[in-house]
């Protein structure tokens, strides 16, 4: 949990209060799962809006240097002016680790 105050690109001050919870679990030597949630309240130039996001991620080792990660994220923004907006995202990423020598 925390609070920050910083300037925006328009010269206003923005205050953000947030709290985050994350859990990581190694299932076995080949796979892991993680979950995270975050809530924040943002105030700037007399406007207040709330942001909530939660995500779930599964990672599986496919080969010695290759991993696949499947993730789902839900986001919700709620403010007094524009109302509510929601987004759902599903991502599949394949990564391969390598070392480049000069």
C-alpha positions in Angstrom: 0.0 0.0 0.0 1.2 3.5 -0.7 0.5 7.0 -1.7 2.4 9.2 -4.2 1.9 12.8 -5.4 3.5 13.9 -8.7 3.0 16.4 -11.5 1.1 15.5 -14.7 2.2 16.5 -18.2 -0.4 19.4 -18.0 1.2 20.8 -14.8 -1.5 19.5 -12.3 -0.7 17.5 -9.2 -1.9 13.9 -9.2 -2.3 11.9 -6.0 -2.4 8.1 -6.3 -3.3 5.8 -3.4 -2.9 2.1 -4.1 -2.8 -1.4 -2.6 -1.5 -4.5 -4.3 -1.6 -8.2 -3.4 0.4 -10.9 -5.3 0.9 -14.6 -4.9 3.4 -16.8 -6.7 3.4 -20.6 -6.6 5.9 -23.0 -8.2 3.8 -26.1 -9.1 6.9 -28.3 -10.0 10.2 -27.8 -11.8 8.4 -27.3 -15.1 5.6 -24.9 -14.3 4.4 -22.1 -12.0 1.3 -20.0 -11.4 0.8 -16.5 -10.1 -2.1 -14.2 -9.3 -2.2 -10.4 -8.5 -4.7 -7.8 -7.8 -4.4 -4.0 -7.5 -6.7 -1.2 -6.5 -5.9 2.5 -6.8 -7.7 5.8 -6.4 -6.4 8.7 -8.5 -7.1 12.4 -7.9 -6.1 15.1 -10.3 -7.5 18.6 -11.1 -10.7 17.9 -9.1 -11.3 14.6 -10.9 -11.3 11.3 -9.0 -11.3 7.8 -10.5 -10.8 4.3 -9.3 -8.8 1.6 -11.0 -9.0 -2.1 -10.3 -7.1 -4.9 -12.0 -6.6 -8.6 -11.4 -4.5 -11.1 -13.3 -3.7 -14.8 -13.4 -0.6 -16.1 -15.1 0.6 -19.7 -15.9 4.1 -20.4 -17.0 5.4 -23.7 -18.5 8.9 -24.7 -19.5 8.8 -26.2 -22.9 12.5 -26.8 -23.4 15.8 -25.9 -21.6 15.7 -22.3 -22.7 12.1 -21.9 -23.9 9.0 -21.0 -21.9 5.3 -20.4 -22.6 3.2 -18.0 -20.5 -0.5 -17.7 -20.7 -2.1 -14.8 -18.8 -5.5 -13.3 -18.3 -6.0 -9.7 -17.0 -9.3 -7.9 -16.0 -9.2 -4.1 -15.6 -12.0 -1.8 -14.5 -11.9 2.0 -14.4 -14.7 4.0 -12.7 -14.9 7.8 -12.5 -17.5 10.5 -11.9 -17.2 12.0 -15.4 -17.0 9.1 -17.9 -18.6 6.3 -15.9 -17.2 2.8 -16.0 -15.0 1.0 -18.5 -13.8 -2.6 -18.5 -11.2 -4.6 -20.4 -10.3 -8.2 -20.6 -7.0 -9.4 -22.0 -5.6 -12.8 -22.8 -2.0 -13.1 -23.8 0.2 -16.0 -24.9 3.9 -15.4 -24.9 6.8 -17.7 -26.0 10.2 -16.7 -24.7 13.6 -18.2 -25.6 16.7 -17.3 -23.5 20.0 -16.9 -25.2 23.4 -15.4 -24.6 25.1 -13.3 -27.2 28.9 -13.1 -27.0 30.9 -10.2 -28.5 
